[in-house]
Amino acid sequence: MSLFFTKLFSILTRHDKKFLLFLVLVSIVISLIEMVGVTAILPFITIASNFTAIHTNPTIKTVYQFFHFHNDIHFVIAVGSVLLLFYFLRSLLNLGYFYLLAKFSKGRYHLLAYRLFENYLGMDYRSFTHKNSSDLSKAIINEAQNMTNLLSGLLLMLSEIFIVIFIYTIMLYINWKITLLISILLVANAALLILTVSRAIKKSGIAREEHQKKFYEILQSSLANFKMMKLSSNTEPILKKFADASSSYANANIRNETLSHFPRLFLEALGFGIVIFMVIYLVYKYKNDISGAMALISMFVLGLYRLMPSANRILSGYNQILFNKSSLDIIHNDLMYDPENFGDTPIAFEQSLHLNHIHFEYDESKPILHDITLTIHKGDKIAFIGESGSGKSTLVDLIIGLYRPKSGLIIVDGVALDESTIKAWRSKVGYIPQAITLFDGTVAQNVAFGTSINEEKIRQVLHQANILEYLETHHEGINTLIGDGGIKLSGGQRQRLAIARALYNDPEILVLDEATSALDTDTEAKIMEEIYKICDDKTLIIIAHRLSTIEGCGKVYTLRKDGTL
């Protein structure tokens, strides 16, 4: 339990903790009001059923005289009216309190989702490559929401615990023997529910997280390979996997939903049983009718009427925490990643980039690159070739600052790249990958890619990529909708759009990571001719398999299988 609260408080902000403390204090006040609500009915019933009590009870008599009442009926009516007003205000206060609870718990969704997304974007590239994108989506969309349900359960427990304590104290004061007997019955049954129902709900929560993870993985991989799915003409296996994950996820939620009602129904039956048992006990004790004990019975009935829902909410909150506990673990682990924290020191690239004895490995004692030393002068057109797996892309990722070398230095114009300059260095790079990721939007939105849209600049880079005329002639120019993944464009057009995107921020270095390998020879030749023209005043780095792709390069480096150059 201590680990649970350690994780919870580690992901709450300072403001969240202050708000939580404020809610605890408010819940104490609300609990006191609830206690008054339960106890105030007893003297009212007493004076309404027996006017002589107005003058024999010292406290009631003092109130009667203080307000100068001369008529017992008027006094009873006045007390009843005050109680009506009190219960109305009590309801309003409870409504306001529930609003604050909802504001805290449900309002955390936005903050948690934002912090997760911010953390994922700030994650270093190497850590990101070890993550499954479907897991990241699930964490932001579902686990953050489940975390708010966990917070709701926790706050529900806190708010009701104080009410139970205060009402229980009053019941002990009125008749400790009956209260003790009721307590034994309640504790025994609560223990039974925790050992049976709560354990089943906890298992359902674990199953929910596992099957939801599979659900997202199948969904994402299938939609990302939609063309292959259509060509295979056999969707039965993937549909079966999806059905298994989806139905298992649904069944976990069904079990939780069903079991969550069990404590309420069980405690309601128990509450009625306790009242009946109490009446039987009093009849047996006094060997007579119990009209004289009606005020006591009414008090206990009202106490149980308020106590049972509280006990149910405490158990429901506890079960809600158990069902969603895996969300806390996932969010805590994902927020524990230290995001990259780079400085804003500018760096100039006017002369050369030098790699000095670079060594890199993903796993200990398994080098990918070994003792790489080379110099790239500003304006150079260079290419890296080599067998698949020789480390070409890794080397380029090191050059553009996505990876940090295990040993060795990357030096730009005599300045070593470090935490203070890496951010400025990355901004100088335009990158065109082999797998182009476009989103469902306009050409302009895809070229700007989250930055502000400058229509004149967009037209300029589309013209440089030799696609503007086509878009304006056959479509709606820069406002052309390209569909999800750019499905409305051909492979060559998507490639030209990727070039325009890479050029939009006016990079000094342009990197092509096997960017034309999926194109036919003629299309590739045309695009490469355009790229060489565009990069007349830029440094160009190409990773390629085809020799035709690198005909315009002044230097070609071959990477060997042992990671040497």
Secondary structure as the mmCIF struct_conf table of DSSP 4:
data_model
#
loop_
_struct_conf.conf_type_id
_struct_conf.id
_struct_conf.beg_label_comp_id
_struct_conf.beg_label_asym_id
_struct_conf.beg_label_seq_id
_struct_conf.end_label_comp_id
_struct_conf.end_label_asym_id
_struct_conf.end_label_seq_id
HELX_RH_AL_P HELX_RH_AL_P1 SER A 2 ILE A 11
BEND BEND1 LEU A 12 LEU A 12
HELX_RH_AL_P HELX_RH_AL_P2 ARG A 14 THR A 39
TURN_TY1_P TURN_TY1_P1 ALA A 40 ALA A 40
HELX_RH_AL_P HELX_RH_AL_P3 ILE A 41 SER A 49
TURN_TY1_P TURN_TY1_P2 PHE A 51 THR A 52
HELX_RH_AL_P HELX_RH_AL_P4 ALA A 53 THR A 56
BEND BEND2 ASN A 57 ASN A 57
HELX_RH_AL_P HELX_RH_AL_P5 PRO A 58 PHE A 66
TURN_TY1_P TURN_TY1_P3 PHE A 67 HIS A 68
HELX_RH_AL_P HELX_RH_AL_P6 ASP A 72 GLY A 122
BEND BEND3 MET A 123 MET A 123
HELX_RH_AL_P HELX_RH_AL_P7 TYR A 125 THR A 129
TURN_TY1_P TURN_TY1_P4 HIS A 130 HIS A 130
BEND BEND4 LYS A 131 LYS A 131
HELX_RH_AL_P HELX_RH_AL_P8 SER A 133 LYS A 138
HELX_RH_PI_P HELX_RH_PI_P1 ALA A 139 GLU A 143
HELX_RH_AL_P HELX_RH_AL_P9 ALA A 144 ILE A 174
HELX_RH_AL_P HELX_RH_AL_P10 TRP A 176 LEU A 193
HELX_RH_PI_P HELX_RH_PI_P2 ILE A 194 SER A 198
HELX_RH_AL_P HELX_RH_AL_P11 ARG A 199 ALA A 224
TURN_TY1_P TURN_TY1_P5 ASN A 225 ASN A 225
HELX_RH_AL_P HELX_RH_AL_P12 PHE A 226 SER A 232
TURN_TY1_P TURN_TY1_P6 SER A 233 SER A 233
HELX_RH_AL_P HELX_RH_AL_P13 GLU A 236 TYR A 286
TURN_TY1_P TURN_TY1_P7 LYS A 287 LYS A 287
BEND BEND5 ASN A 288 ASN A 288
HELX_RH_3T_P HELX_RH_3T_P1 SER A 291 ALA A 293
HELX_RH_AL_P HELX_RH_AL_P14 MET A 294 LEU A 335
TURN_TY1_P TURN_TY1_P8 MET A 336 MET A 336
BEND BEND6 TYR A 337 TYR A 337
BEND BEND7 GLU A 350 GLN A 351
STRN STRN1 SER A 352 ASP A 363
TURN_TY1_P TURN_TY1_P9 GLU A 364 SER A 365
STRN STRN2 LYS A 366 HIS A 377
TURN_TY1_P TURN_TY1_P10 LYS A 378 GLY A 379
STRN STRN3 LYS A 381 GLY A 386
BEND BEND8 GLU A 387 GLU A 387
TURN_TY1_P TURN_TY1_P11 SER A 388 GLY A 389
BEND BEND9 SER A 390 GLY A 391
HELX_RH_AL_P HELX_RH_AL_P15 LYS A 392 ILE A 399
TURN_TY1_P TURN_TY1_P12 ILE A 400 GLY A 401
BEND BEND10 LEU A 402 TYR A 403
BEND BEND11 LYS A 406 LYS A 406
STRN STRN4 SER A 407 VAL A 412
TURN_TY1_P TURN_TY1_P13 ASP A 413 GLY A 414
STRN STRN5 VAL A 415 ALA A 416
TURN_TY1_P TURN_TY1_P14 GLU A 419 THR A 421
HELX_RH_AL_P HELX_RH_AL_P16 ILE A 422 ARG A 426
TURN_TY1_P TURN_TY1_P15 SER A 427 LYS A 428
STRN STRN6 VAL A 429 ILE A 432
BEND BEND12 GLN A 434 ALA A 435
BEND BEND13 ASP A 440 GLY A 441
STRN STRN7 THR A 442 THR A 442
HELX_RH_AL_P HELX_RH_AL_P17 VAL A 443 ALA A 448
TURN_TY1_P TURN_TY1_P16 PHE A 449 GLY A 450
BEND BEND14 THR A 451 THR A 451
HELX_LH_PP_P HELX_LH_PP_P1 SER A 452 ILE A 453
HELX_RH_AL_P HELX_RH_AL_P18 GLU A 455 GLN A 464
TURN_TY1_P TURN_TY1_P17 ALA A 465 ASN A 466
HELX_RH_AL_P HELX_RH_AL_P19 LEU A 468 HIS A 474
BEND BEND15 HIS A 475 HIS A 475
HELX_RH_3T_P HELX_RH_3T_P2 GLY A 477 ASN A 479
STRN STRN8 LEU A 481 LEU A 481
HELX_RH_3T_P HELX_RH_3T_P3 ASP A 484 GLY A 486
TURN_TY1_P TURN_TY1_P18 ILE A 487 LYS A 488
BEND BEND16 LEU A 489 LEU A 489
HELX_RH_AL_P HELX_RH_AL_P20 GLY A 491 LEU A 503
TURN_TY1_P TURN_TY1_P19 TYR A 504 ASN A 505
BEND BEND17 GLU A 508 GLU A 508
STRN STRN9 ILE A 509 ASP A 513
BEND BEND18 GLU A 514 GLU A 514
TURN_TY1_P TURN_TY1_P20 ALA A 515 ALA A 518
BEND BEND19 LEU A 519 LEU A 519
HELX_RH_AL_P HELX_RH_AL_P21 THR A 521 ILE A 534
HELX_RH_3T_P HELX_RH_3T_P4 CYS A 535 ASP A 537
BEND BEND20 LYS A 538 LYS A 538
STRN STRN10 THR A 539 ILE A 543
BEND BEND21 HIS A 545 HIS A 545
HELX_RH_3T_P HELX_RH_3T_P5 LEU A 547 ILE A 550
TURN_TY1_P TURN_TY1_P21 GLU A 551 GLY A 552
BEND BEND22 GLY A 554 GLY A 554
STRN STRN11 LYS A 555 LEU A 559
TURN_TY1_P TURN_TY1_P22 LYS A 561 ASP A 562
BEND BEND23 GLY A 563 GLY A 563
#
